[in-house]
Amino acid sequence: MADYVQQRLEDRIPGLEQLERVGLFTKKEVKSMLKRSTALEYKLHRSVLSKDDFIAYIQYEINVLELIKKRRARIGYQFKKEDIEFPIINRVMSVFRRATTKWQEDVQLWLSHVAFSKKWGTKAQLSKVFSSMLAIHPDKPSLWIMAAKCEMEDLDSSESARHLFLRALRFHPENKKVYQEYFRMELMHAEKLRKQQQELELAKIDIGEYEFSPEILSGKLAEVVYKDAKQKIKGAEFMLSLLNIAAIFDFTKELQDTILQDLQKEHTDDSVTWDFMARRELEAAGAPELHSAQGRASDTNRREERCCAVYEEGLRSLNTEPVWTCYVTFCLDRFKRKTNITELKEKRKERLLGVFQRAHDASLLQESFYKTWLQVLLSSGETESAAQVAIAATKRFSQSLETWNLSLQTLVHLERAEAGLLFQEALKNVNPKDSLPLWQLQAEWSMASQTPEETDALFQKALSSPVPDISAALKETYLEWAYKGGGYKKARKIFKSLHEHRPFTKAFFTKMIQIEKEQEKPNMSNLRDYYERALREFGSSDDDLWMGYIREELGAHGSPENCGKLHWRAMKSLVGESVERFTTQYTLMQTGHI
């Protein structure tokens, strides 16, 4: 091993001498580099190899190359690259080859090799790296695409890129992304040839026997790719992706027409087709340029009407939820567009509300659209319609928590009498484990709209719920309502009736503590009772409760001599990170920082 390392170090010496001779590095720096290189070389020849050692070696050599580049720019010396940089690049390439042979499954290592080859290597080296990588990882379409793009864009070889795509399709005959990029590559190739032809014609250069093939210039190779892809991969969405790629190039009108005709002929049973065909009407040639805002608005409205006509045609042959979803989404997109023309704004709103209603009547309106429908109605002041939609939504999606919550919020906001009965209906249909938001909303509504007796009965019903989260969450609300409506005595009575009724939340106790402290003469004995009960439930994890208790004892109504005992109890009770937080807070308090 030593002989081999020594030979590699000796191979470095000419390059290092050149660095010193031309003034890029000092003698001291060269000596330091040789020492560092020796250590790195020995690590690469140990009996047990480490990937990190290879990466460290490569990174060091790349840093050297970058430093040489900067110093060349600084002193303006650009010679002797074959004696200085090339040996370093070859060493790095050799180390990369060893590493990728040892750890073939590491794709990131291969990609690092590719990145280095792109920046520092030659075209031939880069092609070889891709070839080796694809031989090991033919199952990854993204690597085939990367290699083909590199051949096309970096190495300027359309032929090599084409061969790579064809090989990729043998491994991945139904991969959409491979076909899309292959299709794009052929169009880019045609565009490049067209530009070359234009440049030659402008320069009036006689090209002799060489002529550009009209078929290739018009994108016929891309059409061949399209026809093959169409046979392998079905679906309107994929065909539209190819159409969108073709639309980028200005010489593909015939190809676009071919794809469009196939789309209309083969995929009329797909909502994506109808959505695309409808939205195309917005871009269709219309009236000549109009200068007045009113004229432009009228033209926009006509275009939107033509879009809607296509959607209507689609619904006659394919009355499905996806088509309605596309139709509603289009109307909603147009409704959201800003305009200062009142007539256009009203027309868009009328169109949107009409489509919402018709989709709902057909029971094909997506649940998520009801929220938008209600928002539009409420913002327009159509409260009666909003109430009817809210109720209708609950019938359509009777087991959906989101729909019930939205509809009941709307009815509560509108102060509708139906809300009370619908709350009961909602709790029957929604899974009890998910119904906490409904209980909380009903409590808010009851406190604002019902008699105290009815509200109290509601809270009692909630507290007896078999779902612990409901019982725990509504205790705090119950306590706060009792305090606001019946004062301190009522709140304390409620607290006493519930303080052994598990489960609890910390907020239940802290609310009672806050109520006690708001009194003209807080009762320290009561405060201690509240804190003790809270700590019994949460004392092992909540350091804030312990600190709050200690501050109360340090206050005007407390007994400071109790703080030591509380500190000792806290340290015994708290676990994990809460101990550290408590210790920090207690120390800061003692030193007067908080």
C-alpha positions, 0 to 999 in steps of 0.5 A, a space after each residue: 500500500 505504501 509503495 502505491 501511495 508513494 507513487 501517487 504522491 510522486 505523480 503530484 510533484 510536477 503539478 505542485 512544482 508548476 503551481 509554485 513556479 508560476 506564482 499561483 502558490 507559495 512554497 509553504 502552501 505547496 508543502 502544506 498541500 503535499 502533507 494534506 494529500 499524503 494523509 488523504 491518499 493513505 485513507 483511500 488505501 486502508 483495508 476497510 474503506 469509508 465513503 466519507 474518506 472518498 468524499 473528503 478527498 474529492 472535496 479537498 481536490 475540488 477546493 484546490 481547483 476553485 482556489 487555483 481558478 480564483 488565483 489565476 483570475 487575480 494575477 491574470 495567468 491562464 497558461 499551463 492548465 494541462 500541467 496543473 488542473 488536468 492531473 487534478 481533474 483526472 485524479 478526482 475522476 479516478 476517485 469518483 470511479 472507485 467510489 461509485 464502483 464500491 457504492 453503486 447503489 448511492 445515487 447521490 454519489 453518482 449525481 455528484 460525479 455527474 456534476 463534477 464532470 459537467 463543471 471540470 471534465 470533458 464531454 467524453 468523460 461526461 458521457 462515460 459517467 452517464 453511461 456507467 450510471 445508467 448501466 447500474 440504475 436503469 430502473 430510474 426514469 429521472 436519470 435517463 431524462 437527465 442524461 438525455 437532456 445533458 446530451 441535448 443541451 450541454 453536449 449539443 448532440 440530438 442524436 445521442 439524446 434520441 438514442 438515450 430516450 429510445 433506450 429509456 422507453 425499452 425499460 419504461 415503456 409507459 412512463 409519462 415523463 420520459 415520453 413528455 421529455 422525448 417529445 420536447 427534445 424532438 421539438 427542440 431539435 427541429 427548432 434548432 435546425 430551423 434557426 440554423 437554416 434561417 441563419 444560413 439563408 440570411 447570410 446567403 451561404 450556399 449549402 450545396 447538396 446539404 438540405 434541411 429535411 422539411 419533415 424534420 423542420 416541421 416536427 414530424 419526428 415529434 409527431 412520431 413520438 406523439 403517436 407512439 405515446 398515444 398508443 402506450 399511455 391513455 388519458 386526456 390529461 397526458 395528451 393535453 400535457 403534450 399539446 401544451 409542450 407543442 404550443 411552446 413552439 411556433 411551428 407546430 400548428 399542424 401537430 397541435 391540430 392533430 393532437 386536438 382532433 385526437 383529443 376530441 375524438 377519443 376522450 369526450 368521456 373525460 372532464 379534462 377534455 371539456 374543461 380544456 375545450 371550454 377554456 380555449 374559447 377565452 383565447 379564441 380570436 374575437 373582436 378587434 382591439 377595443 379601446 373603451 372599458 365597456 367594449 372590452 367588458 362586453 367582449 369578455 362577457 361574450 367569450 365567457 358565454 362561449 366557454 359556458 356553452 362548451 361546458 353545457 354541451 359537455 354536461 349533455 353528454 357527460 353529466 358527472 361530478 368532475 364536469 360540474 366541478 370544472 364548470 363551477 371552478 371556471 365560473 368561480 375563477 372568472 367571478 374572482 377576477 377584478 373588474 370595474 364594470 358593474 354589469 360584468 361583475 353582476 353577470 359573473 355572480 349570476 352565472 356562478 350562483 346559477 351553476 352552483 344551484 344546478 350542480 346542487 340540484 343534480 346532487 353533483 356539487 362537491 362538498 368543498 364548494 358549499 362554503 364558497 356558495 354561502 360566502 357569495 350569498 352572504 356578501 350579496 345580502 341574500 340571507 334567505 337563500 344562504 339559509 336554504 343552502 346551509 340547510 340543504 347542504 346538511 341533508 346532502 352531507 349529513 355525516 360530515 362534520 365540516 358541512 354541519 359546522 359551516 351550515 350551523 355557523 351560517 344559521 347562527 350568524 343569521 339568527 335563524 330559528 332552525 338552528 336549535 333543531 339542527 344542532 340536535 340533528 347534527 349531533 345524531 349524525 356526526 361521529 361523537 368522537 368528532 363532535 366537539 366543535 358542534 358542542 362548542 358552537 351550540 354552547 355559544 349559540 345557547 348562551 346568546 339565544 336561549 334561557 339560562 335554564 336551557 343553557 344549563 341543561 345543555 352544559 349538563 348534557 355535555 358533561 355527561 357525554 361519553 367522549 372525554 374531550 367534550 366533557 373536559 372542554 366544556 367545563 371551562 365554558 360552563 364555569 365562565 358562563 356561570 360567572 358572567 351570569 350568576 357572579 362569584 357564588 354561582 361560579 364557585 358552586 359550579 366549580 365545587 360540583 365539578 372539581 371531582 368530575 374528571 377529565 379536566 383541562 388546565 384551563 378549568 382550574 386557571 379560570 377559577 383561579 382568575 375568578 378568585 383573584 378578580 374578587 375584592 378580597 381574594 380568599 387565599 385558602 380557596 386559591 390554595 385549594 384550586 392550585 392543589 387540585 390543578 397540581 394533582 392533575 397536571 403537577 408532573 408536567 406543568 412547571 407554570 402551575 408550580 411557579 404560579 402557586 409560588 408567586 401567589 404565596 409570595 403575594 400580599 395574601 400568601 405566606 412566603 415561608 411556604 415557597 420552600 416546601 412548594 419548591 421541594 414538592 415541584 422538584 419531586 413531582 416534575 419530570 423531563 424538561 419541565 424540571 429544567 424550565 422550572 429551575 431556570 424560572 425559579 432562579 430568575 425569580 429569586 434573583 429579581 430578573 422576573 
